[in-house]
Amino acid sequence: MGSPLVLDPNSICRRSKPTGGAYTELCQTQPEIIQKVAKGARLGIHECQHQFRYQRWNCTGHAKSLSKILQQGVLNAVTRACSEGDLLQCGCLAIKSSSDSPKEQALGSPVPALQDQRWEWGGCGDDVDFGYKISRQFMDTRTRKGKSDIRSLVDLHNNEAGRLAVKTNMRTECKCHGLSGSCTLRSCWRKLPLFRQVGNHLMQSFRMAVRVMGGNDGKSLVPLDKEVFPLSAHSLIYSDESPDFCMASRRVGSEGTRGRVCNGTETGPGACDWLCCNKGHEEHTLAYEENCQCQFQWCCMVQCERCTVRKEVNICL
């Protein structure tokens, strides 16, 4: 994929040796964290492929940098590993009780539903700040190293936007305590958002991405559209228009659309005319077997027959 993050931990560390810095330090002193980084990178790639499944570029190919996609995956995997006890450097997040309700602390606004109930912080909260620190240390190091060109500034901004997508979507979970489920007391804790929720959030940000240019000081970014100001830290940004990704090209990180499955009855993204770049498509019949007519047998088995299923699919030429 052109990025060491999608490889196994040993490959990440082998590639990091010439560069030094945070990569080498993590590999030498905390190799178990590198394993979680690699896991998070794969998680980010899979989510990216889901979100772009109907686009001409579907998160596959020879992309030189997938850091903007991987940020939330790395942060998510490292933070979850803390809560699950897989890393000695971190654990569950302990939050001190206060006069505000859990949702008030999380949202910064009153929540009437919890105002009349007793509550306390408890459970196993996710230490998102530790995951944030590791993600920032690992993902931003190479880009930060003495560079201030517009591409580096865009990458750093989008790296941060990916991390904020996780932090700002943290959710509060509570458990009721009391006789017969009366919920006279609640224990609450902060948890990571569902990963699909983060992916959906970033896909929406992608559709609303802001085009920018370099500022006069050479260290800032300015939206091309004068009405988009100030630039939000949560926004995804770009400096150049994307190619059409119709043809395979290592330079732009595209495998092209030949061989992709398209929809012959729809219009827009995923439709054959659009996805195949007006080069045509062929209809194929796929035959495969699957379980069918399943019945529960006492006790305790499910018995199924095997049925042949045929499916018509359209393939881009």
C-alpha positions, 0 to 999 in steps of 0.5 A, a space after each residue: 500500500 506504500 505505507 509501512 503502517 499497513 505491514 506487520 510491526 517488525 516491518 514498521 520497525 525495520 523501515 523506521 531505523 534510518 529515520 530515528 526519532 519517535 519511530 525508533 524510540 517506540 520500536 526500541 522501548 515499547 514494541 508492544 505499542 507498535 503492534 497496536 499501531 499496526 492493528 489500528 492501521 489495518 482497522 483504518 484501511 478496512 473502514 476506508 475501503 468501506 466508506 469509499 466502496 462506491 468511489 473510483 478510488 476505493 482506498 486501494 493502490 499505491 498511495 504514498 500517504 494514508 495518514 489522514 485515513 489511519 489517524 482514527 484507527 491508530 488512536 482507536 486501537 491504542 486507546 482500546 488496548 489500554 482499557 483491555 489491559 493489553 498495555 502496561 503503559 496505560 489502563 482505564 481512565 479514572 475521572 474525579 467526580 464533580 457537581 456536573 452530571 457525566 453528560 454535562 461534563 461530556 457535552 458542556 451543557 445541562 442535561 435535565 434527564 440526569 439532574 435529579 439523579 445521583 451519579 458518580 464516575 466509575 467503570 472502565 473509561 477509555 484513556 483517549 488522551 494516551 491514544 491521542 499522544 501515541 497517534 500524534 507521536 507516530 503519525 506526525 513525526 516525519 511530516 513535522 521534521 523541518 517542513 513547512 511546505 503546503 503539502 506538509 501543512 495540509 497533512 498535519 492539519 488532516 492528521 489532527 482532524 482525524 484524531 479529533 473525530 475520535 475525541 469529539 465523538 466520545 460517548 458516556 456509558 452509565 450503569 444503574 444501581 439500586 433495588 429492583 433496577 430503581 437506578 437511584 445511583 448511576 456509575 458512568 464512564 467515557 467510552 470510544 465511539 463506534 468505529 463506523 460512527 467515526 468513519 461516517 463522520 469523516 466521510 461527511 467531512 470528506 464530502 465537505 472538504 475545504 480547498 486551501 492555499 498557503 498563507 503569506 507567512 509560509 506557515 499558515 493555510 487560507 481557504 480559497 473560498 473567502 466565505 469559509 473562515 476561520 478554518 476549523 480544526 475539525 475540517 478536512 482540507 486539500 490543496 489540489 484537485 484529485 485526478 479521476 483515478 480511471 487509469 492505473 497509476 503508481 504516481 497518483 496511487 490508483 489501481 484504476 477501475 477496470 474489474 470493479 463491480 458496478 451497479 447497472 441500474 443506478 446513477 451517480 457513484 457506484 453506477 456503471 457509467 460513472 464508475 467505469 469512466 464511460 468505458 463500458 461494462 460486462 454482465 457476468 453470472 456468478 454461481 456460489 453455494 450457501 447454507 439454506 433451509 436451516 432447521 434447529 434439531 433438538 438438542 442442540 444443532 442447526 442443520 442446513 442444506 447447501 443451495 446454489 445461488 446465482 447472481 448477476 453482476 456488472 464488471 467494468 472493462 
